Amino acid sequence: MAASGRQLEARIVDLILERRLTAGEPLPAEPVLSKTLGASRNSIREAVRALHTLGIVELRHGYGTFVGRAPLTAVTPGLLFRTRLAVREDPRALADLVEVRELLELGLIEQVAEHADDQLLRSLDEEVAAMRAGDLPGADRRFHEKLYARITNELATQLIALFWDVYHQVAAELEAPPVDSGQVADSHRRIVDALRAHDAAQARRVLRYHFEDLHERVDRMVEAARARSSA
């Protein structure tokens, strides 16, 4: 019985792992995969295309198929779609996204505080100044990106960026009320001050306060969305 598309995708992934291929290394050519896996070349081609959309393999026209790095950005469309569906049923679903990001960041901030150096602090100062000047949400994203850039847990930092992007796309669709750029800047300034003092406990406290503000912002978005739907 011929393997289904999902089964064939899984077998190609198994082949990559069994042969210990690493990112950037070539996969066997299509005819070889077809013979090895006992599937038609057309089925192999479709499975490879599906894996390409996930970043598991990389297609280089004229050169072949290579092992990809499977960045988490590949799952952004799926998570965004799921969140948009959930928010359509209940706008409070956006708070779930914020909660996951909060748990991730709170778990990492103490490590950041212990190793924050002048270069990082100057870089964060620049983003706080940009926020105060009204560069939102750009400076906000860059701040959190820089904050965790040196963390050795690459999976966690990619997840933080993923949840940040999805949150802001969905928030834009909910017609989020305007925020006070000065208030946002002050919230981030307190984080930098704690890092400058290398006070891990204080950094965690002020980051928690920061997320409390964010949860309140979500509450206001939810109330506004419900008011529009009932009007």
N, C-alpha and C positions, 0 to 999 in steps of 0.2 A: 504494500500500500504506500502510495506516494506521501511524503511528509507534507503537512500543512505549512503555510507561510511562516507561522510563528515557530513551528518545530524546526524548520530549516534555518531560521535566524538563530535559534538557540544552538543548533549543531555547528554553525559557522563560528559562533562565539566560543563554543567548547573547543573547536579546532585551534582557534587563536591561543587559548589558554593552555591546551595540551602541548602545543609546539613552543610554548613560552615566547611567543612573538610580542614585541614591545612596540610602543607608539612610534610610528614612522617606518616600521618594517613592512615589506610587501607581503600580501597574501598570495597564495598560489593562484595561478591564472584561472580564468573562468572554466576552461575545459577540464583542468585538473580538479577543481572543486566539484564540477559536475560528476566526474568519474569517482572521486573519493567519497562523495556524499550520496551517490546514487540518485541524483536529481537532474532534471532537464536544465539546460543552460538558461532557458527563459526563467525557470523557477529560481535558479541561482541569482540571476540578474535582479529579479524583483526583491529577493531577500537582502541582497547587498544594498539596494537602494533604500530599503527600510532601515537597515543598520546605519546607513549614511546619515539619514535624518536625525538619528540619535547621537551622532558623533562617534559611533563605535568604529566605523571604518571611514576612510577618506578616499574619495574618487579623484584621481589625477588623470585627466583626459590625455591620452597618448602615452601614459606611463603605467597605468594599472590601478590596483586597489591596495591601499595601505592601512595599517592599523591606526585608528584615530586616538584622540586623547579623551573622548567622551566627556566634554565639559558639561557642567550642569545647566548651562544656558540652553542646551538642546531640549531640556524638559520645560523651559519657560512657557512655550505656547500651550502645552497641556495643562500646566498648573493655572495659567491665566484663564483658560477656558473653564476649568473646573470652578475656580473662584468666582468668575462672572456668573456662572449658572447658580451657584450657591447664594451669592449676594442678591440675585434677582428674586429668589424665594425669601430670603431674609438678609437684609443689609448687615445684620450683626455678624454674619459670617466673616466679614472683613476683620473683625476683632481676633478671630482665630489665627489669622495670618500674623497679626502684630504680636500675639502671644508667643508664637513659635520663634519669631525673630528675637523677642525679648529674652526668652530662655537661652538662646544661643549666645547673645551678646553678654548677658550677665555671667554666663559661664566662662567667658574669655577675658573680660575686662581686667581682672586681677593680674592676669599674665601680662597684659599690655602695660599696666601700671608699674610692674616690677622692672620692665625693660625699656620704658619710654626714655628717649634721649632728646637732645636739643634739636636735632634735625626733624624728628617727628613732631615735636611740640611747635616748632616754627611753622611747619606745614599745616598743622591743625589750626594755629592762630590765623593763618591766611584764609582758611575756609570760614572761620567764625566771622572774620571781617567781611568776607563776601556775603555771608548770610545777612549781616547787619545792613549791607548795602542793597539787599533785596534779591540776591541771586538764589532764589529758591525755586525748585528743589535741587538744582544742580550742586550747590555748595554742600547741601545736606548729604547728598549721596557721596560726594567726594570725601567728606569728613569721615563717614563711617567706613568707606573703602580704605582710606589711609590709616584709620584707627587700628584695623586688624590686618593690615598688609603684611606685617612681619610675623604673624602667628604661624606656627609650623603646621597647624591643622588646616590644610588646604580645603578639605571638604567643608569644614565649618564656614570658612570665609566665602566660599562659593555659594553656600546655602543662604548666608546673610544677604549677599548681593541679589540672589534670586528672589528672596522674599521681599526685599526692598523694592525691586523693579515691579513685581506683580502688584504689591500694595499700591504704589503710586499710579499705576495704570488704571486699576479698579477705582481708586479714590477720584481720579479725574472724571471717570464716567459717572460717579455719584454726584458730580458737581460740588466738590468739597468747598466749604466756605473759606474765604481768605484767612490766612494766618498772619499774625503779627511777627514780622521778620526780626524785630528787636527781641521779642520774647523767645523766639527760636534760637537766636544767637546767644542769649543769656543762658539758656539751658545747656547749650554745647560748651559755652565758656566755663561753666562749673565743672564739666567733665575734664577739660584741659587743665584747670587749676588743680584738680585732684591728681592728675597724672604728673604734673610738674612737681608736686610734693611727694610723688611716689607713694601715695597713700592708697593702697589697694582697697581697703574697706570703704573709704570715702568715695573712691571712684565707682564702686558698686552701688553705693547709696544714691549718688547723684544720677547715675545712669537709670536706676529704678525710678527716680523722680521724673526723669526725662520720658520714660515710657508711660508713666501715669498721665503726663500731659498728652501723649500721643493717644492713649485710650480715651481721654476726654474729647479729643478732636474727632475720633471715630464716633463717639456717642453723638456729637453734634451733627456729623454727616448722616448718621442713621435717622435722627429726628427730622432732619431736613428732607431726606429721601422719602420717609413715610408721610410727611406733610404734603409733598408733591403728589404722591400716589393717591392720597385720599381727597385731594382737591377736585 
